[in-house]
């Protein structure tokens, strides 16, 4: 299809601010338009997509008959105004959509696509009635910015993400200010840019609220000032509004993506509560063996083969052809398509959660005597008949280092599937391992740990990690989670612990899909830190972001088990 490329097209928002866009449109006639709104520079090569990236091929979309509009968000790169995360995206997005529908090359229908923040800009228009919007395709995105992004479902700060992302955004802003003459001191940009030489070192400084490299503060200060899910976060939480969505959604995520909980939760809400039959019936979910970024499925300790490499283009074209053009495919796209690790194969499913899910308890047992200070425990189908506990000390000055999982920045050896030998043997990790499997066991769905715990401190964290132990000794992580115990009852109402008192708590461990093959073993690792993926709890019960690690106290934490304290790992087992 012949098309015209128009760079640097300006659109004026309702308040007079001008935003910049690049446009690919048909040479003749009209076409449905695909809109991408980004704060990461519309002209970067990754925006053009293709195999191995979270974005579909822009040229592939254009050749399929679509107009494409890439727009810089307010206050970023070519667009005027001041950037504030999320604040202006509804109004600006609606104004951009209105501008598009009034162009003579537009057929009046709009779809949206894009990953991460660009997924959020799609939800911004879908939760509000936006004329012309017919479908969205958010990749690795979430509507709940507290528990699915800047903090966690268990209330811990997503430290490495928050520091990296804010330094990146402030550096971009400082570069704009210098180029336009609004800033006269290049030292700030040098400081911000230099931090990327060792971005993980940003997380070593305490108090976190005094992180010197940030400098500008603003929204980063606000996030740290609101560690609880209070009114500040409730005002930004769009997840309750997903039930008002009337357009179908193509949700794409990765098992090792930091937003996978939100990706799945938002799909479920649209599927079960969407405001139209079209939204409920035509929405789709795709999950691959990916982190937050490249869709390669290739890691040093685990390679998912050629099928693990993702190409989002075909799925987008099929979805938009159906939702924007009413072109039914020869064979309908599956409602759910997942990559099942272990067997390393793609599989089509009827729905999510999988209809044949059986939530199965794997009980924690001590490996030795009834009361062990540290040692290898076991996972068994039956609850322990002997009361006991396992104990470890958590020292915030020596936190357990992150070893795989959903991490940003994407550092090789720290993100995705990683052999746990890098943390095995530490005295602050309890390992519970099941027997060698005689038959495969598939685990697909939401994983959680229900555990009875006590602590010598008034607050501490409990972390849990699901691990696949291979016959050759490799121990590869699948999913994990954290619970800040002050939030054991409610993210909005923190409550201190009574030292020594036993509490039953639930640690959310995200979602996964893995077949534990014959000869493998299922393992659960429990600790009290995962640093720098999450901030370290100082165990004082105080305002963690404002405390120095020198103020921290050591916590002695106990995991209870037995008839009165049936601590257990709950796995979504698929019986077929």
Beta strands, then each sheet from edge to edge (+ up, - down):
strand 1: 3-12
strand 2: 18-26
strand 3: 31-38
strand 4: 67-72
strand 5: 106-115
strand 6: 133-139
strand 7: 248-256
strand 8: 284-291
strand 9: 336-340
strand 10: 345-349
strand 11: 357-365
strand 12: 371-372
strand 13: 376-380
strand 14: 388-394
strand 15: 430-433
strand 16: 441-455
strand 17: 461-469
strand 18: 475-484
strand 19: 503-516
strand 20: 521-527
strand 21: 555-561
strand 22: 568-574
sheet 1: 1+ 2- 4+ 3+ 5+ 6+ 7+ 8+ 9+ 10-
sheet 2: 12+ 14+ 21- 16+ 22- 11+ 13- 15- 20+ 17- 18+
sheet 3: 12+ 14+ 21- 16+ 19-
end
